[in-house]
Amino acid sequence: MLEAFNFRVLFDYLPLFLRGLWATAWISAVSLVGALVVGIAACGGRLSRFPMLSRCAGAYIEAIRSTPLLAQIYFLYFGLPTLGFRLPEYQTGILALSLNSGAYMAEIIRAGVLSVSRGQIEAGLAFGLSYFQRMRYIVLPQALGITIPPLLGQAIVLVKDSALLSLISVFELTRAGQIITSERFMPAEGFFTTALLYLGVYYALKAFSSWWQKRLIYVQAI
């Protein structure tokens, strides 16, 4: 198999793949921050005592989780312009990844919030803390600490899902593989290299997740 690979061409296109890897990294990082913000907001809405806010947050989470990410990307890229809203490709991709991953993170964070002892919340009430103060100082720090491993797992999913942005002409790692395929007609070389780089990113994030989980266990033991 390796005898048929043209490694010289791969070395020629190595700068292109590195640019694609960097683009995937920063797109994923920005989308991850956006997903955390959306997830925390949706979680707060889902747990709200106001029925309308809770229903709206629940409807958003269910709508996102029950539809494919590709359909969401196409709706934002092709559908929004027909409604009068046009965003550049990169902003559309980041928005799609943030909204999609944010819905899953909302449920992960909600599970962490519900795992916090009711006694600690009542202690906050006894000290006169408001709802937002209780969430900020008592609930969210513990909930995020508990949910770090599944949140990192969702971050890995987000990085892999960023490959779909190549379908709306966003330059990232998968797009680099498409370019070498179209220019040199070398799909094996192009997409094997793409998959290999994604594999490297996956194992790096997995190692970080394992290290962080062990660190959390050590801190809790102390």
C-alpha positions in Angstrom: 0.0 0.0 0.0 2.7 2.5 1.0 4.6 1.8 -2.2 1.8 3.5 -4.1 1.9 6.6 -2.0 3.6 9.6 -3.6 5.4 11.0 -0.5 7.1 13.7 -2.5 3.8 15.3 -3.3 2.7 15.0 0.3 5.8 16.9 1.4 5.1 19.6 -1.2 1.6 20.0 0.2 2.7 19.8 3.9 2.5 23.6 4.4 -1.1 23.4 3.2 -2.0 20.7 5.6 -0.3 22.6 8.5 -2.3 25.7 7.6 -5.5 23.5 7.6 -4.5 22.0 10.9 -4.0 25.5 12.4 -7.4 26.6 10.9 -9.1 23.6 12.5 -7.5 24.4 15.8 -8.5 28.0 16.0 -12.0 27.4 14.6 -12.5 24.6 17.1 -11.2 26.8 20.0 -13.5 29.7 19.2 -16.4 27.4 18.7 -15.7 25.7 22.0 -15.8 28.9 23.9 -19.0 29.9 22.1 -20.5 26.4 22.9 -19.7 26.8 26.6 -21.4 30.2 26.7 -24.4 28.9 24.9 -24.5 25.7 27.0 -24.3 27.6 30.3 -27.1 30.0 29.2 -29.3 27.2 27.9 -28.7 25.2 31.1 -29.7 28.2 33.2 -32.8 28.7 31.0 -33.7 25.0 31.3 -33.5 25.1 35.1 -35.2 28.5 35.4 -38.4 28.8 37.5 -40.0 30.8 34.7 -42.0 28.4 32.5 -41.6 30.4 29.3 -37.8 30.6 29.6 -37.5 26.9 30.5 -39.7 25.9 27.5 -37.7 28.0 25.1 -34.4 26.6 26.3 -35.8 23.0 26.2 -37.2 23.6 22.6 -33.7 24.9 21.5 -31.9 21.9 23.0 -34.4 19.3 21.5 -34.4 21.0 18.1 -30.6 21.0 17.9 -30.1 17.4 19.3 -32.8 16.0 16.9 -31.5 17.4 13.7 -28.2 16.7 11.8 -25.3 19.2 12.1 -25.0 19.3 8.3 -28.7 20.4 8.0 -28.0 23.2 10.6 -24.9 24.3 8.7 -26.8 24.5 5.4 -29.7 26.3 7.0 -27.4 29.0 8.4 -25.4 29.3 5.2 -28.1 29.0 2.6 -31.3 29.7 4.6 -30.4 32.8 6.5 -29.5 34.9 3.4 -33.1 34.4 2.1 -34.3 35.9 5.4 -32.0 38.9 5.1 -29.1 37.7 7.2 -25.8 37.0 5.5 -22.7 35.9 7.4 -19.2 35.0 6.0 -18.3 31.3 5.8 -16.1 31.3 8.9 -18.6 33.1 11.1 -21.4 30.7 9.8 -19.3 27.7 10.6 -18.3 28.9 14.1 -22.0 29.8 14.8 -23.2 26.4 13.7 -20.6 24.5 15.7 -21.3 26.7 18.8 -25.1 26.3 18.6 -24.8 22.5 18.0 -22.3 21.7 20.6 -23.8 24.1 23.1 -27.1 22.1 23.2 -25.2 19.0 24.2 -23.1 20.9 26.7 -26.2 22.3 28.2 -27.4 18.8 29.1 -24.0 17.9 30.4 -23.8 21.0 32.6 -27.4 20.5 33.7 -26.6 17.0 34.9 -23.6 18.5 36.9 -25.8 21.2 38.4 -28.4 18.7 39.5 -25.7 16.6 41.2 -24.8 19.5 43.6 -26.1 18.8 47.0 -29.4 20.6 47.9 -27.9 21.4 51.3 -25.2 23.6 49.8 -27.9 25.6 47.9 -29.9 26.0 51.1 -26.8 27.2 52.9 -26.4 29.9 50.2 -30.0 30.9 50.7 -29.4 31.1 54.5 -26.5 33.5 53.8 -28.7 35.7 51.7 -27.2 34.9 48.3 -29.3 35.7 45.2 -30.0 33.1 42.5 -27.2 34.3 40.3 -24.8 34.5 43.2 -25.6 30.9 44.2 -25.1 29.8 40.6 -21.8 31.7 40.3 -20.2 30.9 43.7 -21.7 27.5 44.6 -23.3 25.6 41.8 -21.4 26.3 38.6 -17.9 25.8 40.0 -18.8 22.4 41.3 -20.9 21.4 38.3 -18.1 22.4 35.8 -15.6 20.4 37.9 -17.7 17.3 37.8 -18.5 17.6 34.1 -15.0 18.4 32.8 -14.4 14.8 31.4 -17.7 14.7 29.4 -17.2 18.3 28.3 -13.7 17.4 27.0 -15.3 14.4 25.2 -17.8 16.8 23.6 -14.9 19.1 22.6 -13.3 16.1 20.8 -16.6 15.6 18.9 -16.6 19.3 18.0 -13.2 19.1 16.5 -14.2 16.2 14.3 -17.5 17.9 13.4 -15.5 20.9 12.1 -14.7 18.8 9.0 -18.2 19.5 7.8 -17.4 23.1 7.3 -15.4 22.2 4.3 -18.8 21.7 2.5 -19.4 25.5 2.7 -15.8 26.3 1.5 -14.3 27.0 4.9 -10.6 26.2 4.7 -9.6 23.8 7.4 -8.0 20.3 7.6 -10.5 18.4 5.5 -10.5 21.2 2.9 -6.7 20.8 2.5 -7.3 17.1 1.6 -9.9 18.1 -0.9 -7.5 20.6 -2.5 -4.8 18.0 -3.1 -7.4 15.6 -4.4 -8.7 18.2 -6.9 -5.3 19.5 -8.0 -3.4 16.2 -8.2 -6.2 13.6 -8.1 -4.6 11.8 -5.1 -7.5 11.1 -2.8 -5.6 8.3 -0.9 -2.7 10.6 -0.1 -4.9 13.6 0.6 -7.4 12.0 2.9 -5.0 9.6 4.5 -2.9 12.5 5.7 -6.1 14.4 6.8 -7.2 11.4 8.8 -3.7 10.9 10.3 -3.7 14.6 11.5 -7.2 14.3 13.0 -6.0 11.1 14.8 -3.1 13.1 16.3 -5.5 15.8 17.5 -7.8 13.2 18.9 -5.1 11.4 20.9 -3.7 14.8 22.2 -7.2 15.8 23.4 -7.8 12.3 24.9 -4.5 12.4 26.8 -5.4 15.9 28.1 -8.8 14.6 29.2 -7.3 11.7 31.0 -4.7 13.9 32.7 -7.3 16.4 33.8 -9.6 13.6 35.1 -6.7 12.2 37.2 -5.9 15.6 38.5 -9.5 16.2 39.6 -9.6 12.8 41.4 -6.3 13.8 43.2 -7.6 17.2 44.2 -10.9 15.7 45.5 -8.9 13.1 47.5 -6.9 15.9 49.2 
